[in-house]
Amino acid sequence: MIAVSIIVPCFNAYSKIGRCLASLRSIDFPSDDYEVIFVDDKSTDGTYEMLKAECETVKNWSVTQLQNNSGSPSKPRNEGVKLAKGKYVFYLDCDDEILADTIKVHYQHAEDCDACIVRGNLVVNDGANKKVMNEIGGWAPKLTKKQRVEKIISKQSTTVTQLIKRNLLQKHEIQWNESIKMGEDTIFLVDVLSKAENIEYLPHDTFIYNKMPSFVLSSTQAYGDKDLNDHINVWSYAQAKLKEVGVDYSKSRLFVGLSTSLKSLIHKNKNDIKNETFSRLSSFLKEHEAVINSYNLSERFKEIVVSALKEDFKEFKNLCRPRLLIAGHDLKFIIPAETALSEHFNIRYDKWESHTAHNEKRSKELLEWAEIIWCEWMLGNSLWYSKHKYNHQKLIFRVHRQELATSYADDIDFSKVDMVITVSALFFERLLERFPNIPRKKVRLISNYIDVDAYKKEWHPDRLFNLAMIGILPSRKNFHIGLELLKELRKKDKRYKFLVYSRRPKELAWLVRNRDEMAYFDKCEDYIESNKLSDFIEFKGHCDLKKSLADDRVGFVLSLSESMQELPGFESFHLAVADGFASGGVGLIKKWAGCEYIYHNSIMFDQLSEITDFIHEVSNNEEKFKALSSSGIGLLKKYSLESFVNSVKKDISII
């Protein structure tokens, strides 16, 4: 006789089901007395084929596959019950582990008590620690059904793992709700509890819930209009169903469900909540306002609830954005994304005076407000916030290049850091090489962005003969090579000119104090004078490149930086190349380490003479110039502002 049927729904579980399988093989119960039924939800990664092979080696293991993917574990669980032969069923998720004695202990207790359902504790494994949860104090034989239901609903999560009489499910036609993906476990549990005649709990650790970090945003992590609708449906159903046994769901459990929903609305929001769904939420909260007012909600959650009670949809949507604090001394690479980021986050800035200097009082005030802290540059700002952040806050660093030449990160406790962003593939690896104290699993590659649509692109024939460099400081930008290029091109055609978008060396105190740097730029001045180039070079200073490059009719933007194999390297991304294309021109690179991971090899050159010949050729072929510029804009699509914001939002949702 089969005593227990263990039902395991699976979908694309090939890489995560190993622990589950090992635990199932270790069950301490006669193999003839239980079966394991795997139900595959039309996996595409070989899960079904692997399970078929496994089931051939173990007695009473079987696997079936659904014809079409259902999108949730509910249908596989229902199909598993149809196939089950056991007196009891036990549900187990494919990435969790059943403890060896669970079936023996729970089955014996169910038989001794003639229980309809037996629930126990769970062990949460977050990869670093294991914690026992779902413990119920004061459980005793004298408890009434109402008291038993109330204790389970109020003290335990609605986890699926429980021993249930199969004939109870059949007699009352209790199934998993296949139309929802959020809260289906609550509906199933209240259905079982409302119909069960004998409800039991054991202070026994039943299974291990593996709550491991993931680099993929799952459907249960993203939270949107359908999810909120599902939650409202679940709360309303549970309220009505539990009322049948004298239990008030709003007093026993709604606090947890509402808090979970509010947290998801802040941190996992798809930003697709409809006015109709908001109205449903408002009505539900008003119906239970008296009880909800008694909840010990955080001030943050209270604000959202109040906005819903006031039926202020605009304020509700605004309050549901996470609070993002951006801190750093130089914010030029992040401020242009503010408008796009503001669609998903409420943003404030902590502007530092330098790598280490800041208004600490102001920083602490902003820290109290923040939910996500974004340190632009991993310098003194990152060290300070790593020491002062709260446990509930997410801490993110975005690294460019100069950080690798500093020692700030050596002193950072990276257990306090959630994510480190690098802007290019080469610097992803260089970061880890320079700072081995940074865990690789916390590092992400999110490339720099370019807002192509924000640039003027008007065509003018002068573009064919106008060169430019964006930034010539320090000397490793190789301004001198640009001058050499201008000289060689003017030998071929006197129309070539050179525009420089940069501050002059003598305008920067740190550079003036550096003898080697000043000697280099004095050499550049001598070269300009001796080759009579001054009339063909124009220093533009700092400009709005989105407008100036087109207005000044720049055609070729040069990236001539030194290629440094040793740490830290020089160019991590060099947005100047992207500026050239975005403005309707062409970006060209004298190869530096890592450029091949960012830009197309058709614009990269080993020698100055190759760049000279290429520019001269393209200058005399307007169609080729325009085609090259157009292809460059196509390349920049993968570096769009939209892609950057989506990557940031997705990765922040995961951590």
C-alpha positions in Angstrom: 0.0 0.0 0.0 1.3 3.5 -0.9 1.1 5.6 2.3 2.4 8.9 0.9 2.6 10.4 -2.5 5.3 13.1 -2.8 4.4 15.5 -5.6 7.2 17.6 -7.1 6.4 20.2 -9.7 9.3 21.2 -12.0 10.1 23.8 -14.6 13.6 24.3 -16.1 15.0 22.9 -12.9 18.0 21.1 -14.4 20.6 23.2 -12.7 18.8 23.5 -9.3 17.1 20.2 -8.6 20.2 18.4 -7.4 19.7 19.0 -3.7 16.0 18.0 -3.9 16.9 14.7 -5.6 19.5 13.9 -3.1 17.1 14.6 -0.2 14.5 12.4 -1.8 17.0 9.5 -2.1 17.7 9.8 1.6 14.2 9.5 2.9 14.0 7.2 5.9 10.7 5.3 5.1 10.1 2.0 3.4 10.5 2.4 -0.3 7.4 0.3 -1.0 5.3 2.7 1.1 5.8 6.0 -0.7 6.1 7.3 -4.2 7.6 10.4 -5.8 5.7 12.0 -8.7 7.6 14.6 -10.7 5.3 16.7 -12.9 7.3 18.7 -15.5 5.7 21.9 -16.7 7.1 21.6 -20.3 10.7 22.4 -19.4 13.0 23.6 -22.2 16.4 22.8 -20.5 16.4 19.0 -20.4 14.7 18.7 -17.0 12.2 16.2 -18.2 14.7 14.0 -20.0 17.0 14.0 -16.9 14.1 13.0 -14.6 13.1 10.2 -16.9 16.6 8.8 -16.6 16.5 9.3 -12.8 13.1 7.6 -12.4 14.4 4.5 -14.2 16.9 3.9 -11.3 14.6 4.4 -8.3 11.6 2.4 -7.3 8.3 4.2 -7.2 9.6 7.3 -8.8 7.8 8.5 -11.9 7.7 11.6 -14.1 5.0 13.0 -16.4 5.1 16.1 -18.6 2.4 18.6 -19.3 1.6 19.3 -23.0 2.0 23.0 -22.6 3.7 25.2 -20.0 1.2 26.4 -17.5 3.3 29.2 -16.0 2.9 28.2 -12.3 3.3 25.2 -10.1 -0.5 24.9 -9.5 -1.4 22.8 -12.6 1.5 20.4 -12.1 0.4 20.0 -8.4 -3.2 19.3 -9.5 -2.0 16.8 -12.1 0.2 15.1 -9.5 -2.8 14.5 -7.2 -4.7 12.9 -10.1 -1.8 10.4 -10.5 -1.3 9.8 -6.8 -2.1 6.5 -5.1 -1.1 7.4 -1.6 -3.4 7.9 1.4 -1.6 11.2 1.9 0.0 13.7 -0.4 3.0 15.8 0.4 4.0 18.7 -1.9 7.7 19.6 -2.3 9.2 22.3 -4.6 12.0 21.2 -6.8 14.6 23.5 -5.4 13.9 22.6 -1.7 15.0 19.6 0.4 12.8 17.2 2.4 14.5 16.1 5.7 15.1 12.4 6.0 12.7 11.6 8.8 9.8 13.9 7.7 7.6 11.4 6.0 8.1 8.8 8.8 7.4 11.3 11.6 4.5 13.1 10.0 2.8 9.9 8.6 3.0 8.2 12.0 1.5 11.3 13.7 -1.3 11.5 11.1 -2.1 7.9 11.6 -2.1 8.1 15.4 -4.3 11.2 15.4 -6.4 10.4 12.2 -5.3 13.8 11.0 -6.5 15.4 7.8 -3.5 17.7 7.6 -0.1 17.8 9.4 2.1 20.8 9.3 5.6 21.4 10.7 8.4 23.8 10.8 10.7 24.9 7.9 14.4 25.6 7.7 15.4 28.7 5.6 18.8 28.5 4.0 20.0 31.8 2.6 23.4 30.4 1.6 25.1 31.8 4.7 22.8 30.7 7.6 20.0 28.3 8.3 17.0 29.5 10.4 14.1 27.6 11.7 10.7 29.2 11.0 7.0 28.5 11.3 7.2 27.4 14.9 3.9 27.4 16.8 4.0 27.8 20.6 1.2 26.5 22.8 -0.1 23.8 20.6 -2.1 21.3 22.6 -4.7 18.5 22.1 -7.4 20.6 23.9 -7.3 23.4 21.2 -10.5 23.8 19.2 -10.5 23.8 15.4 -10.9 27.6 15.4 -7.9 27.9 17.7 -5.8 25.5 15.5 -6.7 27.4 12.3 -6.0 30.7 13.9 -2.5 29.6 15.2 -1.5 28.2 11.8 -2.8 31.3 9.9 -1.2 33.8 12.3 2.1 32.0 13.2 3.1 30.2 9.9 3.8 31.2 6.4 1.4 29.5 3.9 4.1 27.2 2.6 2.9 24.3 0.4 4.9 21.6 2.3 2.4 19.7 4.4 0.9 16.2 4.7 -2.7 16.1 3.6 -5.3 13.3 3.3 -5.9 12.7 -0.4 -9.5 11.8 0.1 -10.1 15.2 1.7 -9.0 16.9 -1.5 -11.1 14.5 -3.6 -14.2 14.7 -1.4 -14.3 18.5 -1.3 -12.8 19.0 -4.8 -10.0 21.1 -3.4 -7.5 22.1 -6.1 -4.7 24.6 -6.6 -6.1 27.7 -8.2 -4.5 27.8 -11.7 -5.6 31.3 -12.6 -3.4 33.1 -10.2 0.4 33.2 -9.6 0.4 35.2 -6.4 -1.2 33.8 -3.2 -2.4 30.5 -4.6 -0.8 28.7 -1.5 -3.0 30.8 0.8 -6.2 29.9 -1.1 -5.3 26.2 -1.0 -4.4 26.3 2.7 -7.6 28.0 3.8 -9.6 25.6 1.7 -8.0 22.6 3.4 -8.2 24.1 6.9 -11.9 25.0 6.4 -12.8 21.5 5.4 -10.4 19.5 7.6 -11.9 17.8 10.6 -8.6 17.2 12.4 -5.8 19.6 12.0 -2.3 18.8 13.5 1.0 20.6 13.9 4.3 19.0 14.9 7.3 20.9 16.3 9.4 19.1 13.7 11.7 20.6 11.0 10.1 19.4 7.8 12.1 20.7 4.9 14.8 23.1 3.9 13.7 26.1 1.9 16.7 27.2 -0.2 16.5 31.0 -0.5 19.6 31.5 -2.6 20.6 34.7 -4.4 19.6 34.7 -8.1 20.9 36.7 -11.1 17.6 36.2 -12.9 14.4 38.2 -12.1 11.7 35.5 -11.8 8.0 36.0 -12.3 7.5 35.9 -8.5 10.0 38.7 -8.1 8.5 41.2 -10.5 5.3 42.7 -9.2 2.6 44.3 -11.2 -1.1 44.9 -11.9 -2.1 41.3 -12.1 -0.1 40.4 -8.9 -1.8 43.1 -6.9 -5.2 42.0 -8.3 -4.4 38.4 -7.3 -3.5 39.6 -3.8 -6.7 41.5 -3.4 -8.6 38.4 -4.6 -6.7 36.2 -2.2 -7.3 38.5 0.8 -11.0 38.7 0.1 -11.4 35.0 -0.4 -9.4 34.1 2.7 -11.5 36.6 4.7 -14.8 35.0 3.6 -13.6 31.4 3.8 -12.0 31.6 7.2 -15.1 33.4 8.5 -16.9 30.0 8.1 -14.8 28.6 11.0 -14.9 31.8 13.0 -11.4 33.1 12.1 -10.9 36.8 11.1 -8.2 36.8 8.4 -7.8 40.6 8.6 -6.8 40.2 12.3 -4.8 37.0 11.9 -2.8 37.3 8.7 -3.6 40.3 6.5 -0.8 42.3 8.1 1.7 40.0 6.6 0.1 39.8 3.2 -0.4 43.6 3.0 3.2 44.2 4.1 4.5 41.8 1.5 2.4 43.5 -1.2 3.6 47.0 -0.2 7.2 45.9 -0.1 6.8 44.4 -3.6 5.1 47.5 -4.9 8.2 49.5 -3.8 11.0 47.2 -4.8 9.6 44.9 -7.5 7.1 47.2 -9.2 6.5 46.7 -13.0 4.9 50.2 -13.0 1.8 48.9 -14.7 -0.8 49.3 -11.9 -4.1 50.3 -13.5 -6.5 52.8 -12.0 -9.2 50.1 -11.8 -6.9 47.9 -9.7 -6.0 50.9 -7.5 -9.7 51.5 -6.9 -10.2 47.9 -5.8 -7.3 48.2 -3.4 -8.7 51.5 -2.0 -12.1 49.8 -1.5 -10.6 46.8 0.2 -8.5 48.9 2.6 -11.5 51.1 3.4 -13.5 48.0 4.2 -10.9 46.9 6.8 -9.6 50.3 7.7 -10.3 49.9 11.5 -8.2 46.7 11.7 -5.5 48.1 9.4 -5.1 51.2 11.5 -4.2 48.9 14.4 -1.3 47.4 12.5 2.3 48.3 13.4 3.1 49.3 9.9 6.3 51.3 9.1 5.9 55.0 8.4 6.8 54.2 4.8 4.0 51.7 4.4 1.5 53.9 6.2 2.1 56.7 3.7 1.1 54.3 0.8 -1.9 53.0 2.7 -3.1 56.6 3.4 -2.7 57.5 -0.2 -4.9 54.5 -1.2 -7.5 55.4 1.5 -7.6 59.0 0.1 -7.9 57.5 -3.4 -5.0 59.6 -4.6 -3.6 57.5 -7.5 -0.9 59.9 -8.5 0.5 60.1 -4.9 0.2 56.3 -4.6 2.3 55.7 -7.7 4.9 58.2 -6.6 5.1 56.7 -3.1 5.6 53.2 -4.6 8.9 54.2 -6.2 12.0 53.2 -4.2 14.0 56.0 -2.6 17.3 56.2 -4.5 20.1 58.3 -3.0 23.0 59.1 -5.4 26.2 60.1 -3.7 29.5 61.3 -5.1 31.8 64.2 -6.0 31.5 64.0 -9.8 28.0 63.1 -11.0 28.4 64.0 -14.7 28.0 60.3 -15.8 24.7 59.7 -13.9 22.8 63.0 -13.8 21.9 62.8 -17.6 19.9 59.6 -16.7 18.0 61.3 -13.9 14.8 61.9 -15.9 14.7 58.3 -17.1 15.5 56.9 -13.7 12.9 59.1 -12.1 10.2 57.0 -13.8 11.2 54.2 -11.5 12.8 55.8 -8.5 12.4 58.9 -6.2 15.9 60.5 -6.4 17.9 62.7 -4.1 21.6 63.6 -4.3 24.4 63.7 -1.8 27.0 65.9 -3.6 30.4 65.5 -2.1 33.0 68.2 -2.3 35.8 65.8 -3.2 36.8 62.1 -2.9 36.6 62.4 0.9 35.0 65.7 1.8 31.3 66.0 2.4 28.7 67.5 4.7 28.4 64.6 7.1 25.2 66.0 8.8 23.5 66.2 5.4 24.7 62.7 4.4 23.2 61.3 7.6 19.9 63.0 7.0 19.8 61.6 3.4 20.8 58.2 4.7 17.7 58.1 6.9 15.5 58.7 3.8 17.2 56.3 1.5 16.2 52.7 0.6 18.9 52.3 -2.1 22.2 54.1 -2.0 24.1 54.5 -5.3 27.7 55.6 -4.8 28.9 57.1 -8.1 32.7 56.2 -8.0 34.1 53.8 -5.4 36.0 56.4 -3.4 35.6 58.0 0.0 31.8 58.1 -0.5 31.6 54.3 -0.9 33.8 53.7 2.2 31.6 56.1 4.3 28.3 54.6 3.2 29.5 51.1 3.7 30.2 52.0 7.4 26.9 53.8 8.0 24.2 52.1 5.9 21.4 50.2 7.6 20.7 46.5 7.1 17.4 47.1 5.2 19.2 49.4 2.7 20.7 48.3 -0.6 24.2 49.7 -1.3 25.5 49.9 -4.8 28.8 51.2 -6.2 29.4 52.2 -9.8 33.1 52.0 -10.8 34.7 53.8 -13.7 38.5 53.7 -13.8 40.3 56.0 -11.4 39.1 53.9 -8.4 41.6 51.1 -9.4 44.4 53.5 -8.8 43.2 54.2 -5.2 43.1 52.2 -2.0 39.6 53.1 -0.7 38.1 49.7 -1.6 40.8 47.9 0.3 39.1 49.1 3.5 35.5 48.4 2.5 33.6 45.6 4.1 31.9 44.1 1.1 29.5 42.1 3.2 27.7 45.5 3.5 27.7 46.0 -0.3 25.0 44.5 -2.5 26.3 45.3 -6.0 29.3 46.7 -7.7 28.7 48.0 -11.3 31.5 48.1 -13.9 31.1 49.9 -17.2 33.0 47.6 -19.5 34.1 44.0 -19.8 37.8 44.6 -19.4 37.3 46.7 -16.3 35.0 44.0 -14.8 38.1 41.7 -14.7 40.5 44.5 -13.8 38.4 45.4 -10.8 38.5 41.9 -9.5 42.2 41.7 -10.1 42.9 44.9 -8.2 40.5 44.2 -5.4 40.3 40.5 -4.6 38.2 41.3 -1.5 35.2 42.0 -3.8 33.1 38.9 -4.3 32.7 38.2 -8.0 29.0 37.3 -7.5 28.4 40.9 -6.5 29.8 42.4 -9.6 27.7 43.4 -12.6 28.5 44.7 -16.0 26.2 47.5 -17.0 27.7 49.5 -19.8 27.8 53.3 -20.0 24.8 54.8 -21.8 24.4 57.3 -24.6 21.1 59.1 -25.1 21.4 59.2 -28.9 18.0 61.0 -29.4 19.2 64.0 -27.3 22.0 64.9 -29.8 21.7 67.4 -32.7 22.7 65.7 -36.0 22.4 68.3 -38.7 24.5 67.5 -41.7 27.0 70.0 -43.3 29.8 69.2 -45.8 32.3 70.8 -43.5 32.0 67.8 -41.2 34.1 65.8 -43.7 37.2 67.9 -42.7 36.6 68.7 -39.1 38.4 66.6 -36.5 37.9 66.8 -32.7 39.1 65.4 -29.4 36.9 65.5 -26.3 39.2 65.8 -23.4 43.0 66.0 -23.8 44.0 65.9 -20.1 46.1 64.2 -18.8 48.9 63.5 -21.3 47.8 59.9 -21.7 44.9 61.1 -23.8 47.7 61.6 -26.4 46.9 65.1 -27.6 50.2 65.2 -29.4 49.2 62.3 -31.7 46.1 64.3 -32.6 48.3 67.2 -33.7 50.5 64.9 -35.7 47.3 63.6 -37.4 46.2 67.1 -38.3 49.6 67.9 -39.7 49.6 64.8 -42.0 46.0 65.4 -43.1 46.7 69.0 -44.0 49.5 67.9 -46.3 46.7 66.1 -48.2 44.0 68.8 -48.0 44.2 72.3 -46.5 40.5 72.1 -45.4 41.2 70.0 -42.3 40.7 71.6 -38.9 40.9 70.5 -35.3 38.5 71.3 -32.5 39.4 70.6 -28.9 36.7 70.2 -26.2 38.7 70.4 -23.1 40.0 72.8 -20.5 43.6 74.0 -21.1 46.4 72.5 -19.1 47.2 75.7 -17.2 43.6 75.9 -16.0 44.1 73.0 -13.6 46.2 73.5 -10.5 47.0 69.8 -10.1 48.4 69.6 -13.6 50.4 72.8 -13.3 52.1 71.3 -10.3 53.1 68.2 -12.3 56.3 68.9 -14.1 56.1 65.9 -16.5 52.5 66.8 -17.5 53.4 70.5 -18.1 56.5 69.4 -20.1 54.3 67.3 -22.3 51.8 70.1 -23.0 54.6 72.6 -23.6 55.9 70.2 -26.2 52.4 70.2 -27.8 52.5 74.0 -27.8 55.9 74.0 -29.5 54.6 71.5 -32.1 51.6 73.7 -32.9 53.8 76.8 -33.3 56.6 75.1 -35.3 54.2 73.5 -37.7 52.1 76.7 -38.0 48.9 74.9 -36.9 47.5 77.4 -34.5 45.1 78.9 -37.1 43.5 75.5 -37.6 43.0 74.5 -34.0 40.2 75.9 -31.9 39.9 75.3 -28.1 36.2 75.1 -27.3 36.5 74.4 -23.5 33.6 72.6 -21.9 30.5 72.7 -24.0 27.1 71.0 -24.3 28.4 68.2 -26.6 24.8 67.2 -27.5 24.5 70.5 -29.3 28.0 71.8 -29.9 29.4 68.8 -32.0 26.7 69.4 -34.7 26.8 73.2 -34.4 30.6 73.1 -34.8 30.2 70.7 -37.8 32.5 68.0 -36.2 32.9 65.0 -38.4 35.6 62.8 -36.8 35.9 62.4 -33.0 39.3 60.8 -32.1 40.0 58.5 -29.3 43.8 58.3 -29.1 44.4 57.3 -25.5 47.4 55.3 -24.3 46.8 51.6 -24.2 47.8 50.5 -20.7 48.0 46.8 -19.9 49.1 47.4 -16.3 46.6 48.4 -13.7 44.5 50.4 -13.6 44.4 50.8 -17.4 43.3 54.1 -19.0 40.0 54.1 -20.9 37.2 52.1 -19.3 34.6 53.0 -22.0 35.5 56.4 -23.5 32.1 58.0 -24.2 33.8 60.4 -26.7 33.6 57.7 -29.4 29.8 57.4 -28.7 29.5 61.2 -28.7 30.9 61.3 -32.2 28.4 58.8 -33.6 25.4 60.2 -31.7 26.0 63.7 -33.0 26.0 62.5 -36.6 29.7 62.1 -37.0 32.2 59.2 -36.8 34.2 58.0 -33.8 37.7 56.6 -34.5 40.0 54.7 -32.1 43.8 54.2 -32.0 43.5 50.9 -30.3 43.6 50.9 -26.5 43.1 47.9 -24.3 39.4 46.8 -24.0 38.0 48.9 -26.9 37.3 45.7 -28.9 34.7 44.7 -26.2 32.8 48.0 -26.7 33.1 49.2 -30.2 33.3 47.7 -33.7 36.7 46.8 -35.1 36.0 48.7 -38.3 36.8 52.0 -36.4 39.9 50.7 -34.7 43.5 51.2 -36.0 46.9 50.2 -34.9 48.9 53.0 -36.5 48.5 56.7 -36.9 49.1 56.3 -40.6 46.1 54.0 -40.9 43.8 56.6 -39.3 45.2 59.3 -41.6 44.5 57.3 -44.7 41.1 56.3 -43.5 40.0 59.8 -42.7 41.3 61.1 -46.0 39.5 58.4 -47.9 36.2 58.9 -46.1 36.5 62.7 -46.4 36.3 62.3 -50.1 33.3 60.1 -50.1 30.3 61.7 -48.5 28.1 58.6 -48.9 30.6 56.4 -47.1 30.9 58.9 -44.3 27.1 59.0 -43.8 26.9 55.2 -44.0 29.6 54.8 -41.4 27.9 57.3 -39.1 24.6 55.6 -39.5 26.1 52.2 -38.7 27.7 53.7 -35.6 24.3 54.9 -34.4 23.0 51.4 -34.9 25.8 50.1 -32.7 24.9 52.5 -30.0 21.4 51.0 -29.6 22.8 48.5 -27.1 24.1 51.4 -25.1 20.8 53.2 -25.0 19.6 55.1 -22.0 16.6 52.8 -21.9 18.8 49.7 -21.8 20.9 51.2 -19.0 17.8 52.1 -16.9 16.2 48.7 -17.5 19.4 46.9 -16.4 19.7 49.0 -13.3 16.1 48.5 -12.4 16.3 44.7 -13.0 19.5 44.2 -11.1 18.3 46.3 -8.1 15.2 44.2 -8.0 17.2 41.0 -7.8 19.6 42.0 -5.0 
